[in-house]
Amino acid sequence: MRRLDRNRLALGLFGANCSGGLAITTAPERWEASWDNNLALARMADAAGLDFMLPLGRWKGYGGVTDHNGSNFETLTWAAGILASTRDIMAFGTLHVPLYNPVVAAKQMTTVDHVGRGRFGLNIVCGWNQDEFDMLGVDLDQHDRRYDQGEEWVTILVRAWESDEPFDFAGEFYRIRKTVLKPRPYGASRPMLVSAAFSERGRTFAARNADMLFTVAYEPAKLPANVRALKAAAAAHGRTVGVFTNVYVVCRPTRREAEDYHHYYAVEHADRDAVEAMVVGRGLDGPGTPEEARRTFRLRAAGGNGALPVIGTPDEVARHMIALQESGVDALAMGFANYLQHFPYFRDEVLPRLARAGLRTV
């Protein structure tokens, strides 16, 4: 098994495979998720020394005038193309467990891993978006049972990657016989597994199975305790894990410029119908939700698909990321309103500051 530990704080780009990326905006410069743009971005990120690219697993958009994320690349074939075109950066696939037979998925991912010579990783999603599952003709099971299925799925996946001899598996969701796959993943070391850990059942699943746990910093003040709880949950199963969180970045020479641009694309040009679809669909606006929280959810949805905002000058952005690392976060998955336009300033100004702080080698 591999780890994302080349730097004390790993950095990657999140969501570039989907139209709009993380920003739910009508601004004319919003991200166009063409293959040419993804390829140019991957090569730029690779040359800059970023650690990974993480795709969103989307099948359907959020509507609105932009149909946010409605145009999207399937993540395994996307990752194969990224890995074939780069040298050092990792590329993840994001798979919904109920949609993929685990043995077929194991074979597909082994192929991608050989394309990338060991640079592939998997983000496991047990499913949440009923509209997408309806589109695919697959029933979305009750919440906890999705993770029961996920436990069987991961067990088969890892055994298929690691077993040299045929094996059988008889569970509630899968029954297979005399299963053996060749070749094994590149270098006979399995890809890294990432899983979100939001609900109590999801956290248990991730703690048992994932090498990196993904959490959202809705309340930054509570992040250190949340990270400690995630790592303790894994330790209870005899495992050591890292923790991801996602952020969206608006970095400009002055704070006023950064705040003005954020207001421009995430408030003045927010795709409000798509924002509403995301907030309601994720269950973030239930009965009794305080008004301040409702406003925050919608602003963060428009700014970056619900991620934590990191807004300011290069010094301020670097300090914020240093604080996240000091909270126990090991990796940041980043979004920009337009990756190709906005990442170069981050690369030139923030990455050197993080290197001087000892968090990165580049």
Secondary structure, DSSP 8 states (H G I E B T S, - for coil): -----SSSSEEEEESTTBTTTT--B--TT-----HHHHHHHHHHHHHHT--EEE----SS---TTTTTT-SB--HHHHHHHHHHT-SS-EEEEEEEGGGS-HHHHHHHHHHHHHHTTS-EEEEEE----HHHHHHHT-----HHHHHHHHHHHHHHHHHHHH-SS-EEEE-SS-EEEEE--SS-SGGG---EEEEE--SHHHHHHHHHH-SEEE---SSGGGHHHHHHHHHHHHHTTT---EEEEEEEEEE-SSHHHHHHHHHIIIIITB-HHHHHHHHHHTT-S-TT--HHHHHHHHHHHHHHTT-EEEEE-HHHHHHHHHHHHHTT--EEEEE-SSHHHHHHHHHHHHHHHHHHTTS---
